[in-house]
């Protein structure tokens, strides 16, 4: 299980991040001061730290130095968006630098990128009766292999990593096909239809009117 420490003094932002990371399958702790963040880093082992810069008691730059001694990768998450601030943070050893306000989906993507860089990303995901093995790119259901194409597998990963979130067709296309969306929704719709049928997710993958699709995961809803 991947453990992430969120060090953020603005409670609404910290809670928003925690809820979305939890829904994506991560275990999260929250600290609202730099001192509390340092205490938690000392007490537990974390796979990643999301760190604000402007914190009470100990600022993010100082806490980054401490996290580095423990081998904990850090993503700065801050309102300090000037280029010099970003350069300083990256030169001090932060893995990434996200400026507020930010999109949750972008945050989740960057978290996944850093975890994969450190070989700490999840190897398997269980969702709606499916066992998704990421390294081998295989999916099984009740012990039987679900044959998916490369893009169908990526589409499934996008859905299960963002449960109960309405995903725009534009975002789905750009994340899965890794190219600009040109306004033709047929490619996305066709792949979603095929994924629903192959994986038995007709009820779980819902169409959202004038938006796109939502992957309904009741276990994530019940966890909150």
C-alpha positions as CSV (number, residue, x, y, z in Angstrom):
1,X,0.0,0.0,0.0
2,X,1.3,3.4,-1.0
3,X,1.6,5.9,1.9
4,X,1.5,9.6,1.1
5,X,2.0,12.5,3.5
6,X,0.2,15.8,2.8
7,X,1.7,18.8,4.5
8,X,-0.7,21.7,3.9
9,X,-1.9,24.3,6.4
10,X,-5.1,25.2,4.4
11,X,-7.6,22.6,5.7
12,X,-10.1,22.6,2.8
13,X,-7.2,22.0,0.3
14,X,-5.7,19.3,2.5
15,X,-9.0,17.5,2.8
16,X,-9.7,17.8,-1.0
17,X,-6.3,16.2,-1.7
18,X,-6.7,13.5,0.9
19,X,-10.2,12.5,-0.3
20,X,-9.1,12.2,-3.9
21,X,-5.9,10.4,-3.1
22,X,-7.8,8.0,-0.9
23,X,-10.3,7.3,-3.6
24,X,-7.4,6.6,-5.9
25,X,-6.2,3.9,-3.5
26,X,-3.5,5.6,-1.5
27,X,-3.2,5.8,2.3
28,X,-2.8,9.4,3.4
29,X,-1.8,11.3,6.5
30,X,-2.2,15.1,6.9
31,X,-0.1,17.6,8.8
32,X,-1.0,21.3,9.0
33,X,2.4,22.6,10.2
34,X,5.9,22.0,9.2
35,X,6.7,20.7,12.7
36,X,3.9,18.1,12.6
37,X,5.1,17.1,9.1
38,X,8.6,16.5,10.4
39,X,7.2,14.5,13.3
40,X,5.2,12.3,11.0
41,X,8.2,11.8,8.6
42,X,10.2,10.6,11.6
43,X,7.5,8.3,12.9
44,X,6.4,6.6,9.7
45,X,7.8,5.6,6.3
46,X,6.2,7.4,3.4
47,X,6.4,6.8,-0.3
48,X,5.8,10.4,-1.2
49,X,5.3,13.8,0.5
50,X,3.1,16.6,-1.0
51,X,4.5,19.7,0.5
52,X,3.4,23.3,0.7
53,X,6.1,25.9,1.0
54,X,4.5,28.5,3.2
55,X,3.9,26.6,6.4
56,X,3.7,27.6,10.1
57,X,6.8,26.9,12.2
58,X,9.0,25.1,9.6
59,X,8.7,26.1,6.0
60,X,8.6,23.7,3.0
61,X,12.2,24.3,1.9
62,X,13.5,23.3,5.3
63,X,11.2,20.3,5.5
64,X,12.3,19.2,2.0
65,X,15.9,19.0,3.3
66,X,14.7,16.7,6.1
67,X,12.6,14.5,3.8
68,X,15.6,14.1,1.5
69,X,17.7,12.6,4.4
70,X,15.0,9.9,4.8
71,X,14.8,9.2,1.0
72,X,11.2,10.4,0.7
73,X,10.5,12.1,-2.7
74,X,8.7,15.4,-2.5
75,X,6.3,17.3,-4.8
76,X,5.9,20.9,-3.9
77,X,2.3,22.1,-4.0
78,X,2.2,25.8,-3.5
79,X,0.8,29.3,-4.4
80,X,4.4,30.5,-5.0
81,X,4.3,30.3,-8.8
82,X,7.2,32.6,-9.7
83,X,9.9,31.0,-11.9
84,X,12.6,31.6,-9.3
85,X,10.5,29.8,-6.7
86,X,10.1,26.8,-9.0
87,X,13.8,26.8,-9.8
88,X,14.8,26.9,-6.2
89,X,12.5,24.1,-5.3
90,X,13.7,21.9,-8.1
91,X,17.3,22.6,-7.4
92,X,16.8,21.7,-3.7
93,X,15.7,18.3,-4.8
94,X,11.9,18.4,-5.3
95,X,10.6,15.9,-7.8
96,X,7.9,18.2,-9.2
97,X,6.4,21.6,-8.5
98,X,2.6,22.2,-8.9
99,X,1.2,25.7,-8.6
100,X,-2.1,26.5,-6.9
101,X,-4.9,26.5,-8.1
102,X,-4.5,23.0,-9.7
103,X,-6.7,20.4,-11.2
104,X,-7.0,17.2,-9.2
105,X,-6.6,15.0,-12.2
106,X,-3.3,16.7,-13.0
107,X,-2.1,16.2,-9.4
108,X,-3.0,12.5,-9.5
109,X,-1.1,12.1,-12.8
110,X,2.0,13.8,-11.4
111,X,1.8,11.7,-8.2
112,X,1.7,8.5,-10.3
113,X,4.6,9.7,-12.4
114,X,6.8,10.3,-9.4
115,X,5.9,7.0,-7.8
116,X,6.7,5.1,-11.0
117,X,10.0,7.0,-11.1
118,X,10.8,5.6,-7.7
119,X,9.3,2.2,-8.6
120,X,6.7,2.6,-5.9
121,X,3.6,2.7,-8.0
122,X,1.0,0.0,-7.3
123,X,1.5,-3.2,-9.2
124,X,-2.0,-4.5,-9.0
125,X,-5.5,-2.9,-8.7
126,X,-8.7,-4.6,-7.6
127,X,-11.9,-3.0,-8.9
128,X,-15.4,-4.3,-9.5
129,X,-14.3,-7.9,-9.6
130,X,-11.4,-7.2,-11.9
131,X,-7.7,-7.9,-11.1
132,X,-5.6,-5.4,-13.1
133,X,-1.9,-6.3,-13.2
134,X,-0.1,-3.2,-14.3
135,X,3.5,-4.5,-15.2
136,X,2.1,-7.3,-17.4
137,X,-0.8,-5.2,-18.6
138,X,-3.3,-8.1,-18.0
139,X,-6.8,-8.1,-16.6
140,X,-8.6,-11.1,-15.1
141,X,-12.1,-11.6,-13.9
142,X,-13.1,-14.7,-11.8
143,X,-9.8,-16.2,-12.9
144,X,-10.4,-15.7,-16.6
145,X,-8.4,-13.3,-18.8
146,X,-10.2,-10.3,-20.2
147,X,-8.7,-9.6,-23.6
148,X,-8.1,-5.8,-23.9
149,X,-6.3,-3.8,-26.5
150,X,-3.5,-1.4,-25.5
151,X,-5.8,1.6,-25.5
152,X,-8.6,-0.2,-23.7
153,X,-6.2,-1.2,-20.9
154,X,-5.1,2.5,-20.6
155,X,-8.7,3.6,-20.6
156,X,-9.5,1.1,-17.8
157,X,-6.6,2.4,-15.7
158,X,-7.7,6.0,-16.2
159,X,-11.2,5.1,-14.9
160,X,-10.2,3.0,-11.9
161,X,-7.6,5.6,-10.8
162,X,-10.3,8.3,-10.9
163,X,-13.4,6.7,-9.3
164,X,-16.6,8.6,-9.1
165,X,-15.2,11.6,-11.1
166,X,-16.9,12.9,-14.2
167,X,-14.2,12.8,-16.9
168,X,-14.5,15.0,-20.0
169,X,-14.1,13.3,-23.4
170,X,-11.3,15.8,-24.2
171,X,-9.3,14.8,-21.1
172,X,-9.9,11.1,-21.7
173,X,-8.6,11.4,-25.3
174,X,-5.6,13.5,-24.4
175,X,-4.6,11.2,-21.5
176,X,-5.1,7.8,-23.3
177,X,-4.2,8.7,-26.8
178,X,-1.5,11.3,-25.8
179,X,-2.4,13.7,-28.5
180,X,-4.6,16.9,-28.8
181,X,-8.4,16.3,-28.9
182,X,-9.8,17.5,-32.2
183,X,-13.5,17.3,-31.3
184,X,-14.3,13.9,-32.6
185,X,-15.8,11.9,-29.7
186,X,-16.4,8.7,-31.7
187,X,-13.0,7.3,-30.9
188,X,-13.6,7.7,-27.1
189,X,-17.2,6.5,-27.3
190,X,-16.3,3.4,-29.3
191,X,-13.5,2.3,-26.9
192,X,-15.7,2.9,-23.9
193,X,-18.4,0.7,-25.4
194,X,-16.0,-2.1,-26.1
195,X,-14.4,-1.8,-22.6
196,X,-17.8,-1.9,-21.0
197,X,-18.8,-5.1,-22.8
198,X,-15.4,-6.9,-22.5
199,X,-14.9,-6.2,-18.8
200,X,-18.6,-6.4,-17.8
201,X,-18.7,-2.8,-16.7
202,X,-21.9,-1.7,-18.3
203,X,-23.3,-0.4,-15.0
204,X,-20.1,0.9,-13.6
205,X,-19.0,3.1,-16.5
206,X,-21.8,5.7,-16.8
207,X,-22.3,8.3,-19.5
208,X,-22.4,11.9,-18.2
209,X,-24.6,14.1,-20.4
210,X,-22.6,16.7,-22.3
211,X,-19.4,15.8,-20.4
212,X,-18.1,12.3,-20.9
213,X,-18.0,9.3,-18.5
214,X,-17.8,8.4,-14.9
215,X,-16.5,5.2,-13.3
216,X,-18.9,4.4,-10.5
217,X,-17.0,2.6,-7.6
218,X,-19.3,2.1,-4.6
219,X,-16.5,0.9,-2.4
220,X,-14.8,4.3,-2.8
221,X,-18.0,6.1,-1.9
222,X,-18.5,4.0,1.2
223,X,-15.0,4.6,2.4
224,X,-15.8,8.3,3.0
